[in-house]
Amino acid sequence: MSASKWFERKFDFSFDVNEYTTIYRRLLQAPESLEIILQNKSNDILSYQPDGKWSVKEHTGHLSVLEPLWRARIQDIIEKRPTLTPTDLNNSATSEAGFNKLSITELIQRFAVERRQTLVLLDSINISGHTNTSLHPRMQQPMRIIDIAYFTAEHDDHHMGVIGEILVQN
Protein backbone atom coordinates (compact mmCIF):
# COMPACT_ATOMS: atom_id res chain seq x y z
CA MET A 1 0.00 0.00 0.00
CA SER A 2 2.26 2.81 -1.21
CA ALA A 3 1.60 6.54 -1.32
CA SER A 4 1.31 6.41 -5.10
CA LYS A 5 -1.61 4.01 -4.71
CA TRP A 6 -3.35 6.65 -2.57
CA PHE A 7 -3.14 9.09 -5.46
CA GLU A 8 -4.51 6.47 -7.85
CA ARG A 9 -7.50 5.69 -5.63
CA LYS A 10 -11.03 6.59 -6.75
CA PHE A 11 -13.76 7.49 -4.27
CA ASP A 12 -17.52 7.00 -4.37
CA PHE A 13 -19.18 9.79 -2.40
CA SER A 14 -22.76 8.74 -3.14
CA PHE A 15 -23.43 7.61 0.44
CA ASP A 16 -26.14 9.21 2.56
CA VAL A 17 -25.51 11.71 5.37
CA ASN A 18 -26.71 9.02 7.79
CA GLU A 19 -23.16 7.62 7.53
CA TYR A 20 -21.80 10.73 9.24
CA THR A 21 -21.88 9.34 12.79
CA THR A 22 -19.72 6.37 11.77
CA ILE A 23 -17.31 8.59 9.83
CA TYR A 24 -17.07 11.05 12.73
CA ARG A 25 -16.29 8.20 15.14
CA ARG A 26 -13.44 7.05 12.87
CA LEU A 27 -11.99 10.58 12.91
CA LEU A 28 -12.37 10.81 16.68
CA GLN A 29 -10.70 7.45 17.36
CA ALA A 30 -7.77 7.75 14.93
CA PRO A 31 -5.20 9.33 17.30
CA GLU A 32 -5.96 6.81 20.06
CA SER A 33 -5.85 3.92 17.59
CA LEU A 34 -2.46 5.11 16.38
CA GLU A 35 -1.22 5.39 19.96
CA ILE A 36 -2.29 1.79 20.67
CA ILE A 37 -0.60 0.49 17.51
CA LEU A 38 2.66 2.28 18.33
CA GLN A 39 2.96 1.74 22.07
CA ASN A 40 6.12 0.01 23.21
CA LYS A 41 7.79 0.20 19.79
CA SER A 42 11.49 1.03 19.79
CA ASN A 43 12.77 4.27 18.33
CA ASP A 44 14.82 2.27 15.81
CA ILE A 45 11.66 0.67 14.42
CA LEU A 46 9.74 3.96 14.46
CA SER A 47 12.53 5.81 12.63
CA TYR A 48 13.32 3.06 10.11
CA GLN A 49 12.82 4.22 6.50
CA PRO A 50 12.08 1.16 4.36
CA ASP A 51 13.70 1.58 0.95
CA GLY A 52 14.24 5.28 1.73
CA LYS A 53 10.51 5.91 2.10
CA TRP A 54 8.79 7.51 5.08
CA SER A 55 9.25 6.01 8.52
CA VAL A 56 6.46 5.32 11.00
CA LYS A 57 7.28 8.67 12.63
CA GLU A 58 7.03 10.45 9.28
CA HIS A 59 3.67 8.84 8.49
CA THR A 60 2.46 9.89 11.94
CA GLY A 61 3.72 13.45 11.50
CA HIS A 62 2.13 13.59 8.05
CA LEU A 63 -1.30 13.03 9.59
CA SER A 64 -0.92 16.16 11.72
CA VAL A 65 0.52 18.18 8.82
CA LEU A 66 -2.61 17.54 6.74
CA GLU A 67 -5.22 18.44 9.36
CA PRO A 68 -5.12 22.18 8.50
CA LEU A 69 -5.76 21.23 4.86
CA TRP A 70 -8.89 19.28 5.83
CA ARG A 71 -10.14 22.30 7.79
CA ALA A 72 -9.35 24.66 4.91
CA ARG A 73 -11.32 22.43 2.56
CA ILE A 74 -14.29 22.35 4.92
CA GLN A 75 -14.17 26.17 4.97
CA ASP A 76 -13.95 26.21 1.16
CA ILE A 77 -17.26 24.34 1.01
CA ILE A 78 -18.89 26.52 3.67
CA GLU A 79 -17.78 29.63 1.77
CA LYS A 80 -19.02 28.11 -1.53
CA ARG A 81 -15.64 28.29 -3.25
CA PRO A 82 -15.78 26.46 -6.56
CA THR A 83 -12.55 24.51 -5.95
CA LEU A 84 -11.03 23.07 -2.80
CA THR A 85 -7.69 24.28 -1.50
CA PRO A 86 -5.01 22.22 -3.29
CA THR A 87 -2.40 20.20 -1.46
CA ASP A 88 1.32 19.95 -2.07
CA LEU A 89 1.43 16.68 -4.00
CA ASN A 90 5.15 16.37 -3.20
CA ASN A 91 4.39 16.42 0.56
CA SER A 92 7.33 18.77 1.17
CA ALA A 93 6.10 19.78 4.64
CA THR A 94 6.27 16.14 5.74
CA SER A 95 9.55 15.29 4.03
CA GLU A 96 11.32 18.38 5.39
CA ALA A 97 9.88 18.38 8.94
CA GLY A 98 12.51 16.18 10.59
CA PHE A 99 9.86 14.04 12.30
CA ASN A 100 12.40 11.27 13.02
CA LYS A 101 14.07 13.59 15.56
CA LEU A 102 10.86 13.84 17.62
CA SER A 103 9.39 11.33 20.04
CA ILE A 104 6.43 9.26 18.89
CA THR A 105 4.52 10.58 21.91
CA GLU A 106 5.00 14.16 20.70
CA LEU A 107 3.98 13.23 17.14
CA ILE A 108 0.80 11.48 18.27
CA GLN A 109 0.02 14.43 20.56
CA ARG A 110 0.41 16.86 17.63
CA PHE A 111 -1.98 14.73 15.59
CA ALA A 112 -4.48 14.59 18.46
CA VAL A 113 -4.40 18.39 18.94
CA GLU A 114 -4.84 19.04 15.22
CA ARG A 115 -7.61 16.44 14.93
CA ARG A 116 -9.43 17.99 17.90
CA GLN A 117 -9.51 21.31 16.02
CA THR A 118 -10.99 19.57 12.98
CA LEU A 119 -13.66 17.90 15.13
CA VAL A 120 -14.54 21.22 16.78
CA LEU A 121 -15.07 22.69 13.30
CA LEU A 122 -17.24 19.74 12.28
CA ASP A 123 -19.21 20.06 15.53
CA SER A 124 -20.13 23.62 14.54
CA ILE A 125 -21.78 22.49 11.28
CA ASN A 126 -25.18 20.97 10.59
CA ILE A 127 -23.88 18.26 8.25
CA SER A 128 -27.30 16.96 7.18
CA GLY A 129 -28.37 20.46 6.12
CA HIS A 130 -25.11 21.25 4.34
CA THR A 131 -25.25 20.12 0.73
CA ASN A 132 -22.82 22.59 -0.87
CA THR A 133 -19.96 21.09 -2.85
CA SER A 134 -16.57 22.23 -4.12
CA LEU A 135 -14.42 20.50 -6.71
CA HIS A 136 -11.44 18.45 -5.52
CA PRO A 137 -8.55 19.81 -7.65
CA ARG A 138 -6.70 16.52 -8.24
CA MET A 139 -9.63 14.12 -8.56
CA GLN A 140 -11.90 16.61 -10.37
CA GLN A 141 -14.78 15.37 -8.24
CA PRO A 142 -17.30 17.48 -6.28
CA MET A 143 -17.15 16.96 -2.52
CA ARG A 144 -19.51 17.77 0.36
CA ILE A 145 -18.32 18.32 3.93
CA ILE A 146 -19.24 14.71 4.79
CA ASP A 147 -17.11 13.63 1.82
CA ILE A 148 -14.12 15.55 3.22
CA ALA A 149 -14.68 13.78 6.55
CA TYR A 150 -14.83 10.38 4.82
CA PHE A 151 -11.78 11.18 2.67
CA THR A 152 -9.88 12.16 5.84
CA ALA A 153 -10.87 8.93 7.63
CA GLU A 154 -9.77 6.92 4.60
CA HIS A 155 -6.48 8.84 4.53
CA ASP A 156 -5.95 7.98 8.21
CA ASP A 157 -6.62 4.30 7.46
CA HIS A 158 -4.26 4.36 4.49
CA HIS A 159 -1.37 5.65 6.60
CA MET A 160 -2.15 3.34 9.50
CA GLY A 161 -2.09 0.47 7.01
CA VAL A 162 1.33 1.50 5.72
CA ILE A 163 2.53 1.89 9.33
CA GLY A 164 1.26 -1.62 10.03
CA GLU A 165 3.21 -2.96 7.05
CA ILE A 166 6.41 -1.30 8.29
CA LEU A 167 5.91 -2.74 11.77
CA VAL A 168 5.36 -6.26 10.39
CA GLN A 169 8.64 -6.00 8.44
CA ASN A 170 10.55 -5.21 11.64
N, C-alpha and C positions, 0 to 999 in steps of 0.2 A: 504494500500500500504506500506508494511514493507520493511526494508532493505533486508531481506532474499528473498523476491520476486524479488528484483533487481538481485540477484545472480542466481535466477532460470530462468530469462528471456532469451529468444532466440532472435537473431537478424538476419534479412535478409538484406544482404548487396549487393543485386543484382541490386540496382538502378543505374541509369546512372549518369555520372558526371554533367549533366545538372541540377541536384538537388542541386548542391553546393551553388548557390546563396541563396536559401531558407535556407539551413542549416547554412550558414555563418551568415545570418540575425538573426537566432535564437540565435547563440552564441553571437553576438554583443548586442542583446537586453536583454539578461538574467540578467545582473546586474541591469539595470534600472527597469525591470519587478519586480525583487525581492524588490527593493526599494519601488516601488508603493504598492506592496502587504503589506509591513511591516510598512509603514508610520503610525504614530500616534498609534502604538501598545504599550501598557505598558510593562515595563521591566519585571513585574511579568509574563505576558503572554509569552514574548519572552524567558524567562529563565525556564519556566515550562517544566518538564521532564515527559511526560505521561508514566505511568507504568515503570519509571526508564530508559526510552529510551531517545534518543537525544532530546534536546530542539530545538526551532526555531533557536536560536543563534548557536547551535552546527551544525545543518544542514547547516546554512549559512557559518559558518567557514569551514566546510567540503568541500564546493565547492571551496574555495580558496586553501585549502590544496592539492586538486587533480590536480589543473592546471599544476604544474610542471611535473606531471606524463603524462598528455596529451602531453605536449611538448616533453618529453623524448621519448614517443612512436612515435611521428611524426619523430623525429630524427632517431629512430631505422629504420623506413621505408626508409628514405632518405639514410641512411648508409647501407641499404640492410642487416640488421641483421635478422637472421632467425626467432627469437622470440622477441616479444615486452617485454619491461621492465615490470616485474611483480609488482603488488601492494600488499600492506599489507592488506590481507583480514580481519584482525581484526580491521582495521582502528584505530590503536593505536595513530597516530598523532592527529586525531580528538578527540578521547576520553580523551587524556591526555593534551590537549591544554589549558583548562580552558577558553573556549570561553564565558561561561556565565558571566565571570567577565568583559568582554569588552562591549562597546556600540554597538548597532546594526549598527549605522552609520560607526563605524570603521570596523566592519566585512564586511559590504557591500563594503566599500572602498577597503579593502584588496582583495576581490573577483574581483572588477572592475580592479584594478591594475594588478592582475595576468592574468585576461582574456585578457586585452589589450596586454600583452606580447605574449599570445597564438595567438591572431589575427595578430600581427606583423609577427610572424613566418609564419602563413598561407599566409599572403600577399606576402611573399618572394618566394612562391612556385607556379609553374604552375600546378595547380591541374589536369587539363584535360590531361596534358602530363605526369603525374606521375602515373604509373600503378603498381609500385612495391608493394609487400605485405610482411607482417611479421605475424607470427602466434600469436594470442592472447593466452597467457599461460593458462588461466582458461577455456575459451570457446573452445579452440583448433580449432579456426576458423581463416583463413587468413583475414587480414584487410589492406585496402588501406588508404591513408591519408584522403580521403573523408569519409571513414568509421569511422575513429577516430573522425572526426568532428561530424558526425551524432551521434555516441555513446556518445560523450560529451554533445551534445544538449539533447539527451534523458535522460542522467544522471541529467542534470539541471532540466528537466521537472519532473523527478521522485522525486527529493528532494523538488521542489516547490509544488508538489502535496501533499507530506507528510506534509510540512509546512502548506498548506491550510487546511489539516485535523486537525492539532493541533489547528489552529486558530478557526475553526468551533466549536471545543469542548470547547473553552473558551469563 
